[in-house]
Amino acid sequence: MRSLKQWYQDEREKLAEYSLYDRLRYVWQYYKLWIIGIAFAVSFCTYVIWTYVSVPGEIHFYGIFSNTYAQLGQGSAFYRQFVDYAGYDLSEGIVELDASNYCKPSGRVTGNTYYEKLISMLDGKVDDVWVAEAEDVIAVGETGRLMDLGSEMRPGMQKYADRFVYCTPLRETYSTEPVPIGIDLSGTVLTGEYSAYPNGAVLGVNAYTERLDQVYVFLEFLFQYQQ
């Protein structure tokens, strides 16, 4: 196996024989996946750093809504209604509702930057809740990224037990039985008044969230205005 130094030297000698155009074409042909991956990682890190250094105070709550064209993000009536209900002071921190995410985890997601962002936000403990159609929430739940809502450590979830959506984790070490990883939102203000998901929606909670108390507030808000 060639060392990194030897690989670099071999590639440099090879490229020295090419024109500038051929060099660029060669690099893109053989290393485009690396280039795309590094570019995404840099972009995501830049976004996270920008989020934490440019916003006032901390993040009060962060939610992602996939595959909806309803107005749910910053400045929308839904956003203002939630902020007022929760009593957040936006001069001390932010509430982020991202309704511009379009990916189908239950289908083909290779190369989908929206999916990569979703997973990064979940794994990075940035996002608190994710809302999408049932099949997509189940697909992500199978990976273990969504919270087991039936755990005895989370008694606040038991009031929604009749709405639990289940999946069987891919890792048998996690569980060999179906686990509740989502809450059916049918009949709430989200699927009723705002018609955000005509085919129904399910809410999943980030398994790594550090703001579970605020997740409870968001759920109370949704079901307070149940249709």
BELJOWO-V514388 format. One record per helix or strand of 2 or more residues. SS is the DSSP state (H for helix, E for strand). FROM is the first residue (numbers start at 0). LEN is the number of residues. If there is no record, write none. Layout:
SS&FROM&LEN / SS&FROM&LEN
//
This chain:
H&3&12 / H&19&35 / E&57&9 / H&76&10 / E&92&9 / H&112&11 / E&128&4 / H&133&8 / H&154&9 / E&163&4 / E&178&6 / E&201&5 / H&211&13
//
